[in-house]
Amino acid sequence: MTKKKIGYVDAITEIEDILTKIEDNELDVDELSEKVKRVSVLLKVCKDKLHKTESEVENILKEIEE
């Protein structure tokens, strides 16, 4: 099974959905553990994408200044 890359917006949406389920007590203990792990992965995806975007924007701004 290949891993599909998830986009930033999709990751944020999934995080929000999981948080809503946690807040509404819709998860049992086993599901809670899995979902917390999933949120951790999604947060890393978001962080990486934000850092990459920041770097790209900085490079573009440097090019404009030259």
C-alpha angles and dihedrals in degrees: 000000000000122000114242116217111242122217125233095251092047090050092050091047092051091048090051091049092051092047091051090053091049092049091048092049091238095140130078120219094268093050091044092058092049093047093049089053090049092051089052090055092045092050090054090051090051093046092050092049092049092050091048092049092048090053092048092050091049090052091050091050091050090052091051092052093054 
